[in-house]
Amino acid sequence: MERADLTGSPSGVFHCDMTAAAGGLVCATGARGTVWIVNMSSVAGIASVPGFGFYSAAKFAVEGMTDALRTEVEPFGIQVLAAEPGAFRTQAYAGFVEEPATETVEACRAFVETVRVDMVGQDGRQAGDPHRGVKAVVDAMSQDSPPRRIVLGNRGYDRVHDQLRGALDELRAQETASRAADFPRAA
């Protein structure tokens, strides 16, 4: 199932975006007649989720494509926003009830089954309210200086915040080694 997400998710978004950029499809029109493309990413596109590597990879691809697309369509007056929801009370987890854990690597079966059981247990109890999530996206699009992305949900916000803070700390800790990888400057 995750392999379909990896191959289907980014290319489906890409098709929609490029059609929108060419004027064939307007994904959303915000305040003051601004043309918007809103890509549905996920918290998992910033902070991957154990047991959902392919899903996370697909959402990381959506993030990268969205960043590039934003710059590509800006000259046409098109705005691009990445919506990054955490766990929302939709039907997304319902499929895990009927989907058996079919892991072929015996050493991983218990982990995969635990992930499946956790997802089933969360179904219908996710903190994210889809209606409030949509409102947050529309409100973001209406801001005088709209964001490039919006994380949706408390737990998602905390997870992304912690992930980005950790990444920045690691980047700073490796600054000397990173900068030393260039050819020396000519005198």
N, C-alpha and C positions, 0 to 999 in steps of 0.2 A: 504494500500500500504506500509506503513512504517513497519508493522509487517513482511512482506516478506523480507524487507531490513534487519531487525534485525536477522531473522533466516537464510537468504540466504547469506548475505555478508561475515560474518566471517567464516562460514563453507566452503564457496566456496574458499576463500583465503587459509584457512587451508589445504584443499585438494590439491591445487596447490603447496603450500609450502612443504608439507610433501612428495609429489611425487617428487618434485625437490630435497629435501634433500636425498631421497633414490636413486637418480640418474636416475629416470625415466623421468624427465623433467628439462630442463634448461630454466629458464625464461628469462635470458639475459646473454650474455658474454661480459664483459667489456674489457678495455685495458689490455694488457699483459696476455690475456687468463683467467682472473679472472672470476669465476662463480658467478653470481649475482641472487638474488631473489629480485624483486622490488614489494613491496606491495603498492597498491593504497589505501591510507587512505584519509584524508581530513583535512582541517583546523578544521572542525567540530569534529574531533577526539581529538582535544586539547581544543577547546573552543566551547562548544555546542551552538546550534542555537535554539532560541525559535520557537516552532512550528514544530521542526524536532527532537524531543527527541529520537525516535526510530532510526532514521538515525544516530544521534550523538552517541547513544549507540553502534550501529554496528561499527562505526569508532573508538570509544574508544576501543572496543574489538580487532579490527585490530591492533591498537597501542600496546596493551598489548601482543598480540600473536607475533607480529613482534619483540618486545624486547626479549621475551623468545626464539624465533626461532633463532635470531641472535647468541645467546650464544650456542644454541644446535648444530648449523651447522658449527660454526667457526672451530672446529677441522678437518673438511673435506675441509677446504679452501674455503668455500662458504661465500660470503658477502651478507648482507641483508640491504636494504634501504627502508625506508618508504617515499613515495612521498605524500605530503600533499597539494594538490591544494586548492585554494580558488575558487571563481566563475570564471569559464572558459567558453569561447564561444563555447559550444558544444550543443548538442540537449537535454541536461539534463533538461532544464526548459520548453522545448516545450510541454511536456506531461501535464503540468498544465493548458494549454489552454482548453483542452477537459475534464479535470478531475474536476468534481464538488466537492465543499466542502461538505463532508457528515458527519460532526461532529454530534454525537448523543446527546451530552450535550448542551442544548440550550444556556447556559451562555457562552460557548466557540465558538459558531458558528461564531460570528462576527470576532473574532480574527483569526480563521482558514481561513475565507474568505479573510481577509486582507492579510494574508500570501500568499494565492494563487494568489491574484491580484498582489501583489508585485513581485512574481516569474514570472508571465506572463509578467509584465512590464519590467523586466530585460532581458528576453529572447532575445538573439541576440545582447545585449549591454554589456555583461560581459566584464571586462577589460582583463581577462586572455586569452592569445593566445596559443592554444594547441600546435602549432609547437614550440614556444619558451619554453613552459613548458617541452616538451620532450627533447629539447636541454639542458635545465638546468639539467634534470635528468641524461642524458648521460654524460654531463660535470662533474657532481658530482661524477659519477662512475669512471671517469678517473683521479681524483685527487690523488696525492701521499698519502694523508691521507683522504680517502673519509669519508663523514659524515654518520651518522646513519640514518638521516632523512633530508629531504629538504622541506621547505615550498615554495609554488609556488604562486607568485602574490603579489603585493604591499599591497593590503588591507588584504590579508590573513596573510602576514608577520606581519603587524601591530597588527592584532587581536591576533595572537599567542604570539607575544612579550608582549603585554599588559596582556594577560591571565597568562603567565608564571611569569612575574614580580609580578603581584598581588598574585599569589600562593606562590611565594617565600617570599614576604612581610608577608603574613599571616602565613606561616610556621615559620618564624623567630619570629613573635609576640607571637606565642604559644609554643616556644621552652621550656620554663620552665615547663609548664603544660604537654607537651609531654614527656619530660624526667622524670618527676615525676611519670609516670604511671608504671615504672618498680619496681620489688621488690628491697628493699634497698640492697646495696652491703654489703657483710659480712666484718666485721672488721678484 
